[in-house]
Amino acid sequence: MISIIGPEGTSEYNYACRLRDLILEAWPGVDEDTLDDIRIVAAAKCYGQATTDIDLIVFVILSKLRPIPFSEGKAEDKTEKDIVYVKSLCLTIELKSHYQDGVVFDGNQAKVRYGNHLHSATEQAHKQQAALRNFYEQHKLKVPYVTDLIWLPNVPQTYMPEVISNILGDKATWGDFLRRVVNLNKPRPELVAGIQEINAFSRANAKQTAQIVDLLTKRIELSSLDRLKVERISRNRARQSSERQYMEKMGSQLLIFKGRGGTGKTLRLLQLAHDLYTEQDARVLILTYNKSLVADLQRLFALIGAGSGHARHTIVIKTVHSFLYRVAQYSEITHAKPEQFITQIDKHKQKALQHLRRIRSQQQDPLETFIAASPEHFNWDYIFIDEAQDWPEDERDLLFLLYDFRRFVLADGVDQMVRGGYHTHWRDVINKQHSQVVTLRKSLRLKAGLCQFAHAVARQLDLPNWQLEPDDDMYGGRVIILEGLYAEERSFHDQIMNLAQHSNNHPIDMLFCVPPSLVNKENPKNVYSHVARRFQKWGYNTWDGTADQVRSSYPTNLDQIRVVQYESCRGLEGWMCVNLGFDELYDYKKQKYAPPAQTTFEFRDEEREAHLFAASWLMIPLTRAIDTLVIQIRSADHYIAQVLKAAAQECPDVVEWRKVALPEPTQNALPNA
């Protein structure tokens, strides 16, 4: 039986039908055998992966072995020992509808033209294969052997490279597809009872195919918060006269949105990126250090449908580390794997700077070389930088050596320092006449009550000049301070989950922030949050962003509760935000404070500096909520508890203080939660 699954009328669906006909021509009657299962998924969606779209996925699971047909003129030279049979297959197929003059072959590599640049179809095909494998793992399914192929249906088969490759042309038969698999040894045919057979599902459960197909064809649903975000970003802000100036000056100035947490800096970046994408057909790269934010934004733009990395116009979100890795890689200063690169990133950044400066001194443009080698990584019309104040100066300098500073838009978070303690000023190394700073003071996230409470906490912490204007139209807001152990009292958790549901929100609209003590890191390959595990025992579904392998993907179900470490919460938001171990966060950050190595001050109050560092950190998770903020502390005797009590007295209509009894210590008790 052969099934085609996907949106009818699309080019991918049409080619799926063409492939079905090729299979029937090679294996007559396979569509009538109910024990055979061949499924072709067109325009599959691997939500949660960096590469979301896969043109075609082919699952072949046969009840009886079927032979790979020989090519024309070869059958008479073959014996029974030469026959290779198929038991199961899993293929990802990258489709390119380019004609012969739009394709370039370099050995077994295929590149296609988009505008004036070549894009690697081979690399894109590999990304699709990796995305499907990761998608299996994401959903805790056994991974089959996945083979990636490239199909160029408008390029003559005679034009294909004469080396072993994964590329097929216009006259390709199903036998040609299968022989590519054999020639590549992916998977390698195995000798079973004297017969050569290919079995991609030898280590996987073939019965899971129906489940994975359902996941690949499922479309992400929008929560209430999703709809609000999509509406904010997608509406054409450029038509408003107050913001038209930004669009008109794009490419002629460095634009900086400056403001505290909750003023909408990241939102402005996303709105402007979307306007450039839709109005100017632009390619926009958004860079941030925060993996959790990358996942969150990738999900958001997947909902909007803002293209893919190899399209002419697109919005791509990456971590700065992944981008710098590509710079080092194409500068040929490292052959390290990404995880090894990060451990020595400072050394590699300095080498990359030296390399780029040397090229510039020779009156050459390094960007041209990079784009020619890999346009999907370097060909950007605009570069957007999130939390620019927290970027090291060498990263700023490296980007400015590659791209004209007038192609940049920055979000400057004033004093929200995470990566270091020093504010990086991007305008210090450019002609300031070609820059514009837009200061944002009004809260676009926090409802008025939350904004009032945040002000009160900042005053009690003695944070100088911490100001955030409430939006008069965003009235309401609620703060619940819980004294005691959150995760030991399920009834309270059920209450706030019901509270979110009554507000027509979903679990995905909630954000739980946890300190390091609530993350188990004993096994680096199995990092997890104690809180997420407890929620799962209570019957709740979670997206545990404390685990690196999870944080690299985004949640795909509305019933997933998001859990992140405080270190990863900046830039994120939730209709309801729950800050666990809030007093511990203060202690942790105060202890981690490192005074500057050099200072012009002879006398310094390091205790005061450490307090201000930790207090500023508290304001980041304190400004993540839109409607309801829950803060959990362990003891009323802690300094932070006294701060919260004083702030609560200033906002009696906003704050509710609850207390749960501390249970006797047990082996199953969670620390400070």
C-alpha positions in Angstrom: 0.0 0.0 0.0 1.3 3.5 -0.9 0.0 6.6 0.9 0.8 10.2 0.1 0.4 12.6 3.0 0.6 16.4 2.8 -1.0 19.5 1.4 -2.5 18.8 -2.0 -1.8 21.3 -4.8 1.7 22.1 -3.6 4.8 21.3 -5.8 6.0 18.9 -3.1 2.7 16.9 -3.3 2.9 16.8 -7.1 6.4 15.4 -6.9 5.3 12.9 -4.3 2.7 11.7 -6.8 5.4 11.4 -9.5 7.6 9.4 -7.1 4.7 7.1 -6.3 4.3 6.3 -10.0 8.0 5.5 -10.3 7.7 3.1 -7.3 4.7 1.4 -9.0 6.6 1.1 -12.2 9.5 -0.7 -10.5 7.4 -2.7 -8.0 4.1 -3.5 -9.7 1.3 -4.4 -7.2 3.0 -2.9 -4.2 0.0 -0.5 -3.8 -2.4 -3.5 -3.6 -0.5 -5.4 -0.9 -2.0 -4.3 2.4 1.0 -5.8 4.3 3.4 -3.5 2.6 3.6 0.1 4.0 5.0 2.9 1.8 4.3 6.4 3.0 5.5 9.6 1.2 5.2 12.7 3.3 5.1 15.9 1.3 6.1 19.3 2.8 6.9 17.6 6.2 7.3 19.8 9.3 9.9 19.0 11.9 8.7 21.5 14.4 11.3 22.2 17.1 14.3 21.7 14.8 16.5 24.4 13.3 15.6 23.0 9.9 11.8 22.8 10.0 10.8 22.0 6.4 11.6 18.7 4.6 10.4 18.5 1.0 9.8 14.7 0.8 10.2 11.9 3.4 9.7 8.3 2.2 9.1 5.5 4.6 9.3 2.0 3.1 8.5 -1.0 5.3 7.9 -4.2 3.3 6.3 -7.5 4.4 8.5 -9.3 1.8 11.8 -8.4 0.3 11.6 -6.6 -3.1 14.6 -6.3 -5.4 16.4 -3.2 -6.6 15.9 -3.1 -10.4 19.1 -3.1 -12.4 19.8 -0.2 -14.7 19.1 -0.6 -18.4 21.6 -2.8 -20.2 23.1 -4.2 -17.0 20.6 -6.9 -16.0 22.1 -9.5 -18.3 25.5 -9.1 -16.7 24.2 -9.8 -13.1 23.7 -12.9 -11.1 21.5 -13.7 -8.1 24.4 -12.8 -5.8 24.4 -9.3 -7.3 20.8 -8.6 -6.4 20.1 -6.3 -3.4 16.7 -6.4 -1.8 14.9 -3.8 0.2 13.3 -4.6 3.5 12.9 -1.0 4.8 14.0 2.5 3.9 13.8 6.0 5.3 14.6 8.7 2.8 14.7 12.5 3.0 14.6 14.1 -0.4 15.6 17.7 -1.1 13.7 19.0 -4.2 15.2 21.7 -6.4 13.2 22.8 -9.4 16.1 24.7 -11.0 17.0 24.1 -14.6 20.5 23.1 -15.8 21.8 26.7 -16.0 20.9 27.2 -12.4 22.8 24.3 -11.0 26.6 23.9 -10.4 28.3 20.6 -9.5 31.5 20.5 -7.5 32.5 16.8 -7.3 29.6 15.2 -5.5 28.3 18.5 -4.2 25.4 20.4 -5.8 24.8 24.1 -5.6 21.8 26.0 -6.9 21.4 29.7 -7.8 19.2 32.1 -5.8 19.7 35.5 -7.4 23.5 36.2 -7.7 24.5 33.6 -5.1 25.0 29.9 -5.0 23.4 27.9 -2.2 24.5 24.4 -1.2 21.7 21.9 -1.9 24.0 19.2 -0.5 24.3 20.9 2.8 20.6 21.6 2.9 19.9 17.9 2.2 22.1 16.9 5.1 20.4 19.3 7.4 17.0 17.8 6.5 18.3 14.3 7.3 19.7 15.5 10.6 16.4 17.3 11.4 14.4 14.1 10.9 16.8 12.1 13.1 16.6 14.8 15.8 12.8 14.9 15.5 12.6 11.2 16.3 14.8 11.8 19.4 12.8 14.8 20.4 9.7 12.7 20.6 11.6 9.8 22.2 11.2 7.4 19.3 13.8 5.0 18.0 15.7 6.5 15.2 15.9 4.6 11.8 18.8 5.0 9.4 18.0 8.1 7.4 19.4 8.6 3.9 19.4 12.1 2.3 19.0 12.5 -1.4 18.7 15.4 -3.8 16.3 15.4 -6.7 16.7 17.8 -9.6 13.7 16.9 -11.8 14.4 19.7 -14.3 18.1 18.8 -14.9 19.0 16.0 -17.4 20.2 12.8 -15.8 23.2 12.9 -18.3 24.3 16.2 -16.6 24.7 14.5 -13.2 28.3 14.2 -11.8 30.1 11.0 -12.8 31.1 10.3 -9.2 29.2 8.6 -6.4 26.7 11.1 -5.1 23.2 11.4 -3.7 22.0 13.5 -6.7 19.3 12.4 -9.1 18.0 14.1 -12.3 14.9 14.3 -14.5 14.8 10.8 -15.9 15.6 9.1 -12.6 13.7 5.8 -11.9 12.9 4.3 -8.5 15.8 1.9 -9.3 18.1 4.9 -9.6 16.9 6.2 -6.2 17.6 2.8 -4.6 21.0 2.4 -6.3 22.1 5.8 -4.9 21.4 4.3 -1.5 23.4 1.2 -2.3 26.3 3.1 -3.8 26.5 5.4 -0.7 26.3 2.5 1.7 23.7 4.5 3.7 22.6 2.1 5.0 25.1 -0.6 4.1 23.4 -3.8 2.6 23.7 -6.7 5.0 24.1 -10.3 4.1 21.2 -12.2 5.7 20.8 -15.9 4.9 22.9 -15.5 1.8 20.8 -12.5 0.6 21.9 -8.8 0.5 19.2 -6.7 2.0 18.8 -3.0 3.1 17.0 -2.5 6.4 16.9 1.1 7.7 14.7 0.1 10.6 16.9 -2.7 11.9 17.4 -0.9 15.2 14.1 0.9 15.3 10.5 0.0 15.8 8.8 0.2 12.4 5.4 0.4 14.1 6.3 3.9 15.2 6.0 5.1 11.5 2.4 6.0 11.8 3.2 8.0 15.0 6.0 9.9 13.4 4.0 10.6 10.2 1.2 12.1 12.4 3.8 14.3 14.1 5.4 15.4 10.8 2.0 16.4 9.3 0.6 18.1 12.4 0.4 21.8 12.4 1.3 23.8 15.5 -1.7 25.3 17.3 -1.6 28.9 18.5 -2.2 29.7 22.1 -3.7 33.0 23.3 -0.3 34.4 23.9 0.9 33.1 20.5 -1.9 35.0 18.8 -1.0 38.1 20.7 2.6 37.8 19.6 1.9 37.0 16.0 -0.6 39.9 15.8 2.0 42.3 17.2 4.7 41.2 14.8 2.7 40.7 11.7 0.7 43.9 11.6 2.3 46.4 9.3 3.9 48.8 11.8 5.8 50.5 9.0 2.6 52.2 7.9 2.5 54.2 11.1 4.1 57.6 10.6 5.9 57.5 13.9 7.9 54.4 12.8 8.1 54.9 9.1 11.4 56.7 9.6 13.0 53.4 10.7 12.1 51.6 7.4 13.2 54.6 5.3 16.6 54.8 7.0 17.4 51.1 7.0 20.8 50.6 5.6 21.9 54.2 6.2 22.3 54.2 10.0 22.9 52.0 13.0 19.6 51.8 14.8 19.5 51.1 18.6 16.4 50.4 20.6 17.3 51.1 24.3 15.2 50.3 27.3 14.8 48.1 30.4 13.2 44.7 30.5 9.6 44.7 29.3 9.8 47.8 27.2 9.5 45.8 24.0 13.1 45.9 22.6 13.0 42.4 21.2 9.4 43.0 20.0 10.6 46.0 18.0 13.4 43.9 16.5 10.9 41.2 15.4 8.4 43.7 14.0 11.1 45.5 12.0 12.5 42.2 10.8 9.1 41.1 9.6 8.5 44.4 7.8 11.8 44.1 6.0 11.0 40.5 5.1 7.6 41.3 3.7 8.2 44.7 2.2 11.8 44.5 0.9 12.2 40.8 0.3 15.1 41.0 2.7 17.3 38.4 4.4 17.5 39.2 8.1 19.7 37.4 10.6 18.8 37.8 14.3 21.6 36.9 16.7 21.4 36.3 20.4 23.5 34.3 23.0 20.4 32.7 24.6 19.5 29.2 23.2 16.1 29.3 24.9 15.3 32.6 23.2 16.4 31.2 19.9 14.0 28.2 20.3 11.2 30.6 21.3 11.7 32.9 18.3 12.1 30.0 15.9 8.7 28.7 17.1 7.2 32.1 16.7 8.4 32.5 13.1 7.4 29.0 12.3 3.9 30.0 13.2 4.2 33.1 11.1 5.8 31.2 8.2 8.7 33.5 7.6 10.7 31.4 5.1 13.7 29.2 5.6 17.4 29.9 5.6 18.1 29.0 2.0 15.2 31.1 0.5 15.8 34.5 -1.1 14.0 36.3 1.7 14.0 34.9 5.2 14.3 35.6 8.9 16.8 33.3 10.6 17.5 33.2 14.3 20.9 31.9 15.5 23.1 32.0 18.6 26.1 34.2 18.4 28.3 31.1 19.1 26.9 29.2 16.1 27.6 32.2 13.9 31.1 32.8 15.2 31.8 29.1 14.6 30.9 29.5 10.9 33.2 32.6 10.7 36.1 30.6 12.2 35.3 27.6 10.0 35.3 29.6 6.8 38.3 31.6 7.9 40.0 28.2 8.1 41.4 28.9 11.6 39.7 25.9 13.2 38.6 22.4 12.3 37.2 21.8 15.7 33.7 20.5 16.3 31.1 23.1 17.6 31.3 21.8 21.2 35.1 22.0 21.2 35.0 25.4 19.6 33.0 26.9 22.4 35.4 25.8 25.0 38.2 27.8 23.3 36.0 30.6 21.8 38.0 33.5 23.1 41.2 32.2 21.4 39.3 31.5 18.1 37.7 35.0 18.2 41.1 36.6 18.4 42.4 34.6 15.5 39.3 35.5 13.4 39.8 39.2 14.2 43.4 39.0 13.1 42.4 37.2 9.9 39.7 39.7 9.0 41.9 42.7 9.8 44.7 41.3 7.6 42.2 40.9 4.7 40.9 44.4 5.2 44.5 45.8 5.3 44.9 44.3 1.8 41.9 46.4 0.6 39.8 43.2 0.2 36.3 42.4 1.4 36.2 39.2 3.4 32.5 39.1 3.2 32.5 38.5 -0.5 34.6 35.3 0.0 32.4 34.1 2.8 29.2 34.6 0.8 30.7 32.9 -2.3 31.6 29.9 -0.1 28.4 29.7 2.0 25.7 32.3 1.2 23.1 30.6 3.5 25.4 31.5 6.4 26.7 34.9 5.5 24.5 36.5 2.8 22.4 38.9 5.0 20.8 42.2 4.2 20.5 43.2 7.8 21.9 41.9 11.1 19.8 42.3 14.3 21.5 42.0 17.7 19.5 41.1 20.8 20.8 42.3 24.2 23.7 44.2 22.5 24.8 45.7 25.8 26.0 42.3 27.0 28.1 41.4 24.0 31.9 41.4 24.4 33.7 44.1 22.4 35.6 41.6 20.3 32.3 40.1 19.0 31.1 43.6 18.1 34.4 44.3 16.3 34.3 41.1 14.4 30.8 41.7 13.1 31.7 45.3 12.1 34.7 43.9 10.1 32.4 41.7 8.2 29.3 43.9 7.7 28.7 47.6 7.4 27.5 49.0 10.7 24.6 50.7 9.0 23.1 47.3 8.3 22.7 46.6 12.1 19.7 47.0 14.4 20.4 46.6 18.1 18.3 46.0 21.3 20.2 47.5 24.2 18.9 46.3 27.6 20.6 49.1 29.6 21.7 47.2 32.7 20.6 43.6 32.0 24.0 42.0 32.2 24.3 38.3 32.0 27.5 37.4 30.1 29.7 39.9 31.8 29.6 43.0 34.0 30.5 45.6 31.5 28.2 47.5 29.2 29.4 47.4 25.6 28.9 50.6 23.6 28.5 49.9 19.9 28.6 53.5 18.9 32.1 54.1 20.3 33.7 52.7 17.2 31.6 54.2 14.5 30.6 57.7 13.1 27.8 58.5 15.5 26.2 60.8 13.0 25.1 57.7 11.2 23.3 56.2 14.1 20.0 56.7 16.0 19.1 55.7 19.5 15.4 55.2 20.3 14.8 55.2 24.0 11.9 53.0 25.2 10.5 53.8 28.7 6.9 52.4 28.6 6.2 48.8 29.5 4.8 46.8 26.7 4.7 43.5 28.6 3.9 44.0 32.2 0.4 45.0 33.2 0.2 48.1 35.4 0.1 46.2 38.7 3.2 44.2 37.9 4.9 47.4 36.7 4.1 49.0 40.0 5.4 46.1 42.0 8.6 45.9 40.0 9.2 49.6 40.8 8.6 49.0 44.5 11.1 46.1 44.5 13.7 48.1 42.7 13.3 50.9 45.3 13.6 48.5 48.2 16.7 47.0 46.6 18.1 50.5 46.3 18.7 50.2 42.6 19.5 53.6 41.3 17.5 55.1 38.4 15.4 51.9 37.7 12.3 53.3 35.9 9.6 51.7 33.8 6.5 53.5 32.8 3.3 51.5 32.9 1.0 51.4 29.9 -2.3 52.9 31.1 -4.2 50.6 28.7 -2.7 47.5 30.3 -4.5 47.6 33.6 -4.5 44.7 36.1 -1.8 42.4 37.1 -1.3 40.1 40.1 1.6 39.0 42.3 1.6 35.9 44.5 4.5 35.5 46.9 4.8 31.9 48.2 6.7 31.4 51.4 7.6 27.7 51.6 8.3 24.8 49.2 6.4 25.1 45.9 7.1 21.6 44.6 6.1 19.8 47.8 2.5 21.3 47.6 0.7 20.1 44.5 -2.5 21.8 45.5 -1.0 25.2 44.9 0.4 24.2 41.5 -3.0 22.9 40.5 -4.5 26.2 41.6 -2.3 28.4 39.4 -2.7 26.0 36.5 -6.5 26.3 36.8 -6.0 30.1 37.1 -4.2 30.1 33.8 -6.9 28.0 32.2 -9.7 30.3 33.4 -7.9 33.1 31.7 -8.1 31.1 28.4 -4.4 30.4 28.5 -2.5 27.1 28.0 0.4 25.6 29.9 2.8 26.7 27.1 1.9 30.3 28.0 3.4 29.8 31.5 7.1 30.2 32.3 8.9 28.6 35.2 12.3 29.9 36.2 14.6 27.8 38.4 18.0 28.3 40.1 21.0 26.0 39.5 20.2 24.0 42.6 17.0 22.7 41.0 18.9 21.3 38.0 20.5 17.9 38.1 23.9 18.0 36.2 25.5 14.8 37.5 25.3 13.2 34.1 26.2 15.9 31.4 24.3 13.8 28.8 21.2 13.7 30.9 20.7 17.1 32.5 17.2 17.8 33.8 15.2 20.0 36.1 14.0 18.4 39.4 10.9 20.6 39.0 10.1 19.4 35.5 10.4 15.8 36.7 8.0 16.6 39.6 5.5 18.1 37.2 5.7 15.0 35.0 5.0 12.8 38.1 1.9 15.0 38.7 0.7 14.3 35.2 1.8 17.5 33.5 3.6 17.7 30.2 6.8 19.8 30.2 9.4 21.4 27.9 12.5 21.2 30.1 14.7 24.0 28.8 17.3 23.3 31.5 18.5 20.4 29.3 20.8 21.4 26.4 19.3 18.9 24.0 15.8 20.2 24.7 16.8 23.8 24.8 18.0 23.5 21.2 14.4 22.8 20.0 11.2 24.5 20.8 8.0 23.2 22.4 5.4 21.9 19.9 2.4 21.2 22.1 0.1 23.7 23.9 0.1 21.5 27.0 3.8 21.8 27.6 4.9 23.8 30.7 8.1 25.7 29.9 10.9 25.4 32.5 14.2 27.3 32.1 17.1 28.3 34.3 17.3 31.9 35.4 20.4 32.3 33.2 18.2 31.6 30.1 15.0 33.6 30.9 16.1 36.9 29.5 14.0 37.8 26.4 11.3 35.2 27.3 7.9 36.0 28.6 4.8 34.2 29.9 1.2 35.2 30.7 2.1 33.8 34.1 5.7 33.5 35.3 6.7 31.5 38.3 10.1 32.3 39.9 11.3 29.5 42.1 14.1 29.9 44.7 14.0 33.7 44.2 16.0 34.3 47.4 18.5 31.7 46.4 19.0 33.5 43.0 20.1 36.6 44.9 22.6 34.7 47.1 23.9 32.8 44.0 24.5 35.9 41.9 26.0 37.9 44.8 28.4 35.0 45.5 29.3 34.8 41.7 30.1 38.5 41.5 33.7 39.2 40.3 35.0 42.7 40.6 36.7 44.2 37.6 40.3 43.4 37.2 41.2 47.0 36.6 39.6 50.1 38.1 40.3 53.8 38.3 38.8 54.0 41.8 41.2 53.7 44.8 38.5 52.9 47.3 35.7 50.5 46.3 32.8 49.0 48.2 32.8 45.4 46.8 30.0 44.4 49.1 27.8 47.1 47.6 28.9 46.2 44.1 28.0 42.6 44.6 24.6 43.6 46.0 23.8 45.8 43.0 25.0 43.1 40.6 22.7 40.5 42.2 19.8 43.0 42.6 20.0 43.9 38.9 19.8 40.2 38.1 16.6 39.8 40.1 14.9 42.4 37.9 15.3 40.2 34.8 13.0 37.4 35.9 10.8 39.9 37.8 9.9 41.5 34.4 9.0 38.3 32.4 5.3 38.0 33.3 2.4 39.7 31.5 -0.5 39.1 33.9 0.5 37.0 37.0 3.9 36.8 38.8 4.5 34.0 41.3 7.6 34.3 43.5 8.7 31.5 45.8 11.0 32.0 48.7 12.1 29.6 51.4 12.3 31.7 54.5 10.7 34.9 55.7 14.0 35.7 57.5 15.9 36.2 54.3 16.9 39.7 53.1 15.0 39.2 49.9 11.9 38.2 51.9 12.1 41.6 53.7 12.5 43.4 50.4 9.4 41.6 49.0 7.4 42.4 52.2 8.2 46.0 52.0 7.3 46.1 48.3 4.0 44.2 49.0 3.1 46.9 51.6 3.5 49.5 48.8 1.2 47.5 46.5 -1.5 46.0 48.8 -4.0 45.7 46.0 -1.6 43.8 43.8 0.3 41.4 46.1 -1.0 38.3 47.9 1.3 36.6 50.4 0.8 32.9 50.9 2.6 30.5 53.3 2.9 26.7 53.1 4.3 24.7 56.0 7.7 23.2 55.5 7.5 19.4 55.6 10.0 17.2 57.4 13.1 16.5 55.3 12.7 13.4 53.2 14.7 11.7 50.5 12.3 12.9 47.8 12.1 16.5 48.9 13.4 19.0 46.4 15.9 21.7 47.5 14.5 25.2 47.8 11.5 24.5 45.6 
